[in-house]
Amino acid sequence: MICNVLNSLPGDRSREVTDLLAGSEHVRIERIVSHGHSSPETGWYDQEETEWVLVLEGWGELEFENGDRVMMRAGDALTIGAHSRHRVLGTRPDGPTVWIAVFYR
């Protein structure tokens, strides 16, 4: 069945919404929709899996524990290694930021 990940975006903008698109024992593919959201001040992601992330629409700024910052715009993709502590500094406040995240070991 065909699925358009830019259709049926969640109407609730008060929280970031994550939908599982596909997965198996070794890989998970998610759609994440943000509306001006960011990680909590103390909210570092420290994931067991490697993450490949793509911005389909909008923008997001990531910060890594070592101080590096990455601005991602529509079409940008990034691989984040397992246990590479990072957080989202901000996303587009005036519309959705749509991410595709692929997690794998």
Secondary structure as a PSIPRED ss2 file (coil, helix, strand):
# PSIPRED VFORMAT (PSIPRED V4.0)

   1 M C   1.000  0.000  0.000
   2 I C   1.000  0.000  0.000
   3 C C   1.000  0.000  0.000
   4 N C   1.000  0.000  0.000
   5 V C   1.000  0.000  0.000
   6 L C   1.000  0.000  0.000
   7 N C   1.000  0.000  0.000
   8 S C   1.000  0.000  0.000
   9 L C   1.000  0.000  0.000
  10 P C   1.000  0.000  0.000
  11 G C   1.000  0.000  0.000
  12 D C   1.000  0.000  0.000
  13 R C   1.000  0.000  0.000
  14 S C   1.000  0.000  0.000
  15 R C   1.000  0.000  0.000
  16 E C   1.000  0.000  0.000
  17 V E   0.000  0.000  1.000
  18 T E   0.000  0.000  1.000
  19 D E   0.000  0.000  1.000
  20 L E   0.000  0.000  1.000
  21 L E   0.000  0.000  1.000
  22 A E   0.000  0.000  1.000
  23 G E   0.000  0.000  1.000
  24 S C   1.000  0.000  0.000
  25 E C   1.000  0.000  0.000
  26 H C   1.000  0.000  0.000
  27 V E   0.000  0.000  1.000
  28 R E   0.000  0.000  1.000
  29 I E   0.000  0.000  1.000
  30 E E   0.000  0.000  1.000
  31 R E   0.000  0.000  1.000
  32 I E   0.000  0.000  1.000
  33 V E   0.000  0.000  1.000
  34 S E   0.000  0.000  1.000
  35 H C   1.000  0.000  0.000
  36 G C   1.000  0.000  0.000
  37 H C   1.000  0.000  0.000
  38 S C   1.000  0.000  0.000
  39 S C   1.000  0.000  0.000
  40 P C   1.000  0.000  0.000
  41 E C   1.000  0.000  0.000
  42 T C   1.000  0.000  0.000
  43 G C   1.000  0.000  0.000
  44 W C   1.000  0.000  0.000
  45 Y E   0.000  0.000  1.000
  46 D C   1.000  0.000  0.000
  47 Q C   1.000  0.000  0.000
  48 E C   1.000  0.000  0.000
  49 E C   1.000  0.000  0.000
  50 T E   0.000  0.000  1.000
  51 E E   0.000  0.000  1.000
  52 W E   0.000  0.000  1.000
  53 V E   0.000  0.000  1.000
  54 L E   0.000  0.000  1.000
  55 V E   0.000  0.000  1.000
  56 L E   0.000  0.000  1.000
  57 E E   0.000  0.000  1.000
  58 G C   1.000  0.000  0.000
  59 W E   0.000  0.000  1.000
  60 G E   0.000  0.000  1.000
  61 E E   0.000  0.000  1.000
  62 L E   0.000  0.000  1.000
  63 E E   0.000  0.000  1.000
  64 F E   0.000  0.000  1.000
  65 E C   1.000  0.000  0.000
  66 N C   1.000  0.000  0.000
  67 G C   1.000  0.000  0.000
  68 D C   1.000  0.000  0.000
  69 R E   0.000  0.000  1.000
  70 V E   0.000  0.000  1.000
  71 M E   0.000  0.000  1.000
  72 M E   0.000  0.000  1.000
  73 R E   0.000  0.000  1.000
  74 A C   1.000  0.000  0.000
  75 G C   1.000  0.000  0.000
  76 D C   1.000  0.000  0.000
  77 A E   0.000  0.000  1.000
  78 L E   0.000  0.000  1.000
  79 T E   0.000  0.000  1.000
  80 I E   0.000  0.000  1.000
  81 G C   1.000  0.000  0.000
  82 A C   1.000  0.000  0.000
  83 H C   1.000  0.000  0.000
  84 S C   1.000  0.000  0.000
  85 R C   1.000  0.000  0.000
  86 H E   0.000  0.000  1.000
  87 R E   0.000  0.000  1.000
  88 V E   0.000  0.000  1.000
  89 L E   0.000  0.000  1.000
  90 G E   0.000  0.000  1.000
  91 T E   0.000  0.000  1.000
  92 R C   1.000  0.000  0.000
  93 P C   1.000  0.000  0.000
  94 D C   1.000  0.000  0.000
  95 G C   1.000  0.000  0.000
  96 P C   1.000  0.000  0.000
  97 T E   0.000  0.000  1.000
  98 V E   0.000  0.000  1.000
  99 W E   0.000  0.000  1.000
 100 I E   0.000  0.000  1.000
 101 A E   0.000  0.000  1.000
 102 V E   0.000  0.000  1.000
 103 F E   0.000  0.000  1.000
 104 Y E   0.000  0.000  1.000
 105 R C   1.000  0.000  0.000
